[in-house]
Amino acid sequence: MNILNKFRLVLRLKKYYLTLSIFLSAVFLNIATSNGETGMFKDHDYYDKHSKDNHSDVHDKDKDQDDLGKDKDHEGHSKDEQRKTNQNDHNDHGDENHDEHAGLVHLSVDDIRDFNIQISESKSGVIVDELKLLGEIQMNENSIAHVSPRFDGVVKAIHKRLGDNVRVGDLLAGMESIQTLVAFELNAPIDGTIVQVHIAPGENLEMGKIAYTIVDTSTVWADLKVYQRDLPQFQMGQKVIITAGENYPSIEGKINYIGSTINETGRTGLARVLLKNSSGIFRPGTFVTGNVILSKKNYPVVVPLSALHTIENKKVIFVKEEAGDGFKAAEVTVGKKDSYNVEIRNGLKSGVPYVTQGGFFLKADLQKENFGDGHAH
């Protein structure tokens, strides 16, 4: 029970005693009447005065108690207000500190080297308008050679087999003419790889029958499927970037053939790209993606896609402080982009040092600190 309730209880008890006192006074007044009017009025005056004094005392005490309660309530309210003011001051101070350090990640020179964090100055760049197409690697039919005997003959010896790499003039097989019994040879007409073999020891081969197929895989075709609505955008010599997955290199080539018909089943046309393949990594039958460069345009600020990160649904780039070892996540607005670069419209000016590679480590460190205590020092 708080002090205010106690005061109220005391007030009710005193009012009860006052009522009881008035009742007793009335009783005594009736008794005094039988003893005479004078005595009655004297007694009445006495009890009336006594009752008023008691009532006045009770009222004054109640008022004093109420005033005391109000003073304490006011004092408590003032203390609450003071505590709130102090708390707000503390919060304001904390917010100022937080704003001062928010979004900053500090790394030493060793950390930057160990995490392979690369820094460049922002500058203008080119964004290409590209069209992605699916396709497949095919053998360059202009680099295929078929080997067959000039005379009917019998296979005497086999020197090269399926998958062997050969050079011009290498001996493939030894034969003997059926008519003259003169020995003759089958030799490789080009450099390349044997991809088909149709010969066996002792076999009779007729003149013109294909015994070997050799393919020069130093160049291959990338046949791309083009929807008929996109065909008007294609022309001979257009640059194309060919990729086949993360474990394959990106190779640049040019369109050297555009089909003159449309496939009736898929309603697609053909755009063929001649690719250099000296390493032999692009084997016939490999599925690829071709990024056809339709046009190019220069923009004031362009960064690689590796520099762009998402934090709390916002696009950010880590910018290096002008002085010190701190990096700050600067919110940016992006514009046009292609497979490698993106235009920055707002949030990053030209000539500002920023992280082009390795920002993932800064993002992880920043989110770790924010998760821990809400401050990034």
C-alpha positions in Angstrom: 0.0 0.0 0.0 1.6 3.3 -1.1 1.6 6.4 1.1 -1.3 8.1 -0.7 -3.6 5.2 0.0 -2.6 5.3 3.7 -3.5 9.0 3.9 -6.9 8.3 2.3 -7.5 5.5 4.9 -6.7 7.9 7.7 -9.1 10.4 6.3 -11.9 8.0 6.2 -11.3 6.9 9.8 -11.3 10.5 11.0 -14.6 11.2 9.2 -16.0 8.1 10.9 -14.9 9.4 14.3 -16.4 12.8 13.5 -19.8 11.2 12.7 -19.7 9.2 15.9 -18.8 12.3 17.9 -21.8 14.2 16.3 -24.1 11.3 17.2 -22.9 11.2 20.8 -23.4 15.0 21.0 -27.0 14.6 19.9 -27.5 12.0 22.6 -26.0 14.3 25.2 -28.1 17.2 23.9 -31.3 15.3 24.4 -30.3 14.4 28.0 -29.4 18.0 28.7 -32.9 19.2 27.6 -34.5 17.7 30.7 -32.1 19.8 32.9 -33.1 23.1 31.4 -32.8 25.2 28.3 -29.8 27.2 29.6 -27.9 24.1 30.3 -28.9 22.7 27.0 -27.7 25.7 25.1 -24.4 25.7 27.0 -23.9 22.1 26.4 -24.9 22.5 22.7 -22.5 25.4 22.3 -19.8 23.4 23.9 -20.4 20.3 21.8 -21.0 22.4 18.7 -17.7 24.2 19.2 -16.0 21.0 20.0 -17.4 19.3 16.9 -16.3 22.3 14.7 -12.9 22.3 16.3 -12.6 18.5 15.7 -13.9 18.9 12.1 -11.5 21.8 11.5 -8.6 19.8 12.9 -9.5 16.9 10.8 -9.9 19.0 7.7 -6.6 20.8 8.3 -4.7 17.5 8.9 -6.3 16.0 5.8 -5.3 19.0 3.8 -1.8 18.8 5.2 -1.6 15.1 4.3 -3.0 15.8 0.8 -0.5 18.6 0.3 2.3 16.3 1.5 1.2 13.6 -1.0 1.0 16.1 -3.8 4.5 17.3 -3.0 5.9 13.8 -3.0 4.1 13.0 -6.2 5.5 16.2 -7.7 8.9 15.3 -6.4 8.7 11.8 -7.9 7.5 13.1 -11.2 10.4 15.6 -11.3 12.9 12.7 -10.7 11.3 10.7 -13.5 11.6 13.6 -15.8 15.2 14.1 -14.8 15.9 10.4 -15.4 14.3 10.6 -18.8 16.3 13.7 -19.7 19.5 12.0 -18.6 18.6 8.9 -20.6 17.9 11.0 -23.7 21.1 12.8 -23.3 22.9 9.4 -23.1 21.1 8.1 -26.1 21.9 11.3 -28.1 25.5 10.9 -27.1 25.4 7.2 -28.1 23.8 8.1 -31.5 26.5 10.7 -32.1 29.2 8.1 -31.5 27.4 5.5 -33.6 27.0 7.9 -36.5 30.6 8.8 -36.2 31.8 5.2 -36.6 28.8 3.6 -38.4 29.7 1.6 -41.5 33.5 1.8 -41.0 35.8 -1.2 -41.2 39.5 -0.8 -40.4 42.1 -3.1 -42.0 45.8 -3.1 -41.7 48.2 -3.2 -44.7 48.8 -6.9 -43.9 45.1 -7.7 -43.9 44.6 -5.9 -47.2 47.4 -8.0 -48.7 46.3 -11.3 -47.1 42.6 -10.9 -48.2 43.8 -9.9 -51.7 41.7 -6.7 -51.5 42.3 -4.6 -54.6 41.7 -0.9 -54.7 41.2 1.4 -57.7 40.1 4.9 -58.4 36.6 5.3 -59.9 36.5 6.5 -63.5 34.5 6.4 -66.7 33.9 3.2 -68.6 32.0 1.4 -71.3 28.8 -0.5 -70.9 27.9 -2.8 -73.8 24.4 -3.7 -75.0 24.6 -7.5 -75.3 22.4 -10.4 -76.2 23.0 -13.8 -74.6 22.5 -16.9 -76.8 22.8 -20.6 -76.2 24.9 -22.7 -78.5 27.2 -25.7 -79.1 30.7 -26.2 -80.2 31.1 -27.9 -83.6 34.0 -29.0 -85.6 35.3 -26.5 -88.1 34.3 -28.4 -91.2 36.9 -26.4 -93.2 39.6 -28.1 -91.2 38.5 -31.7 -91.6 40.5 -34.2 -93.8 39.3 -37.7 -94.9 42.0 -40.2 -95.8 41.3 -43.0 -98.3 43.5 -45.3 -100.5 44.2 -44.4 -104.1 44.1 -48.0 -105.1 42.2 -51.1 -104.0 44.4 -52.8 -101.5 45.0 -54.9 -98.4 45.8 -53.3 -95.0 49.3 -54.6 -93.9 50.0 -52.5 -90.8 48.3 -49.8 -88.7 50.5 -47.0 -87.2 48.0 -44.5 -85.9 44.7 -45.0 -84.1 41.7 -43.2 -82.8 42.6 -40.1 -80.7 46.2 -39.8 -81.9 47.5 -36.4 -82.8 49.3 -36.3 -86.1 51.2 -33.9 -88.3 51.3 -33.5 -92.0 53.0 -36.5 -93.6 52.8 -38.8 -90.6 52.4 -42.5 -91.6 48.9 -43.7 -90.7 48.8 -47.3 -92.2 50.7 -49.5 -94.7 48.9 -51.2 -97.6 49.5 -53.4 -100.6 47.9 -53.0 -104.0 45.7 -56.0 -104.9 46.5 -55.7 -108.6 50.2 -54.9 -108.6 51.2 -56.1 -105.1 53.1 -52.9 -104.7 53.2 -51.5 -101.2 51.9 -48.0 -100.6 51.2 -45.8 -97.5 48.3 -43.8 -96.1 49.7 -40.4 -94.8 48.2 -37.5 -92.8 47.3 -34.6 -95.1 46.9 -32.1 -92.2 47.9 -31.5 -88.7 45.2 -32.6 -86.3 43.6 -35.3 -84.3 42.2 -38.6 -85.6 38.5 -38.6 -84.7 37.4 -41.6 -86.8 39.0 -44.9 -87.9 37.5 -47.4 -90.4 40.4 -49.7 -91.0 41.7 -53.1 -89.6 44.7 -55.3 -90.4 44.1 -57.6 -93.4 41.0 -55.7 -94.5 40.5 -55.1 -98.2 39.9 -51.4 -98.8 38.4 -50.2 -102.0 39.8 -47.0 -103.6 38.0 -43.9 -102.2 36.7 -45.6 -99.0 37.4 -43.4 -96.0 39.9 -45.0 -93.6 40.7 -42.1 -91.3 39.1 -38.7 -90.4 41.4 -36.1 -89.1 40.3 -32.8 -87.6 42.3 -29.7 -86.9 40.9 -28.5 -83.6 43.0 -25.4 -83.3 39.9 -23.6 -84.5 36.2 -24.6 -83.8 32.8 -23.3 -84.6 30.4 -22.0 -81.9 26.9 -22.4 -83.5 24.5 -20.1 -81.7 20.7 -20.2 -81.8 19.1 -16.9 -82.6 15.3 -16.2 -82.3 13.9 -14.8 -85.4 12.9 -11.5 -83.7 16.6 -10.9 -82.9 18.1 -11.8 -86.3 17.8 -8.2 -87.7 20.3 -7.1 -85.0 23.0 -9.4 -86.3 25.7 -8.8 -88.9 28.9 -10.3 -90.1 32.0 -9.4 -88.0 30.1 -8.7 -84.7 32.1 -9.4 -81.6 31.0 -12.3 -79.4 32.2 -13.5 -76.0 31.9 -17.3 -75.6 31.8 -19.0 -72.2 31.2 -22.6 -71.1 31.2 -22.4 -67.3 33.4 -21.2 -64.5 36.1 -23.7 -65.3 36.4 -22.5 -68.9 38.1 -19.4 -70.1 36.1 -16.7 -71.9 37.1 -16.5 -75.6 36.4 -13.7 -78.0 35.4 -14.3 -81.5 33.5 -12.8 -84.5 30.5 -13.9 -86.4 31.6 -15.3 -89.7 28.3 -16.8 -90.9 24.6 -16.1 -90.5 22.2 -18.7 -91.6 19.8 -17.9 -94.4 17.0 -20.1 -93.1 14.9 -20.6 -90.0 14.6 -23.9 -88.1 10.9 -24.8 -88.4 10.9 -26.7 -85.0 12.5 -24.1 -82.7 11.9 -21.0 -84.9 15.6 -20.1 -84.6 18.3 -19.0 -87.0 22.0 -19.7 -86.9 24.9 -17.4 -86.1 28.3 -19.0 -86.3 31.4 -17.8 -84.5 34.9 -18.9 -85.4 37.0 -19.5 -82.3 40.7 -20.1 -81.7 41.2 -23.3 -79.7 44.9 -24.0 -79.6 44.6 -25.5 -76.1 41.8 -27.9 -77.3 39.6 -27.1 -74.3 36.5 -26.4 -76.4 35.7 -29.8 -77.6 33.0 -30.5 -80.2 29.6 -31.0 -78.4 30.4 -28.6 -75.6 27.4 -26.4 -74.7 28.3 -22.7 -74.6 26.8 -19.3 -74.0 27.5 -16.4 -76.4 27.3 -12.8 -75.4 26.8 -10.9 -78.6 28.0 -7.2 -78.5 25.3 -5.2 -80.2 26.5 -1.7 -79.2 28.7 0.2 -76.7 28.2 3.4 -74.7 30.5 5.4 -72.4 29.3 6.4 -68.9 30.9 8.8 -66.3 31.4 6.2 -63.5 31.6 2.5 -64.3 32.8 -0.2 -61.8 33.2 -4.0 -62.1 30.4 -6.1 -60.8 32.7 -7.5 -58.2 32.8 -4.1 -56.5 29.0 -4.1 -55.9 27.5 -5.6 -52.7 24.1 -5.8 -51.1 23.7 -4.9 -47.4 20.2 -4.6 -45.9 18.6 -4.5 -49.4 20.9 -1.6 -50.4 23.5 -1.5 -53.1 26.8 -0.4 -51.6 30.5 0.0 -52.7 33.3 0.0 -50.1 35.1 3.4 -50.3 38.5 4.0 -48.8 38.8 6.9 -46.3 40.9 9.8 -47.5 43.1 9.5 -44.4 43.5 6.3 -42.4 42.9 2.7 -43.0 39.1 2.7 -42.8 36.6 1.6 -45.5 33.0 2.8 -45.6 30.0 1.1 -47.2 28.7 3.9 -49.5 25.1 3.4 -50.7 24.9 3.8 -54.5 22.4 3.9 -57.3 23.1 1.7 -60.3 22.2 2.1 -63.9 23.1 0.1 -67.0 25.1 -3.0 -66.7 26.5 -5.9 -68.7 28.2 -9.2 -67.9 31.2 -7.5 -66.4 30.6 -3.9 -65.4 27.8 -1.6 -64.0 27.1 2.1 -64.3 27.0 4.1 -61.0 24.6 7.0 -61.2 24.7 8.3 -57.6 26.8 7.7 -54.5 30.3 7.4 -56.1 32.1 10.3 -57.9 35.0 9.9 -60.3 38.5 9.7 -58.8 37.5 8.1 -55.5 39.5 5.1 -54.2 37.2 2.1 -53.8 37.4 -1.7 -53.5 37.2 -3.5 -56.8 37.9 -7.0 -55.4 37.7 -8.6 -52.0 34.8 -6.5 -50.7 33.2 -9.7 -49.4 35.6 -9.8 -46.5 34.8 -6.2 -45.6 31.0 -7.0 -45.8 31.4 -10.0 -43.5 33.4 -8.0 -41.0 31.0 -5.1 -41.0 28.0 -7.4 -40.5 29.8 -9.2 -37.7 30.4 -6.0 -35.8 26.9 -4.7 -36.4 25.5 -8.0 -35.1 27.7 -7.9 -32.0 27.0 -4.4 -30.6 25.6 -2.2 -33.2 28.9 -0.3 -33.6 31.6 -0.8 -36.3 34.9 0.6 -34.8 
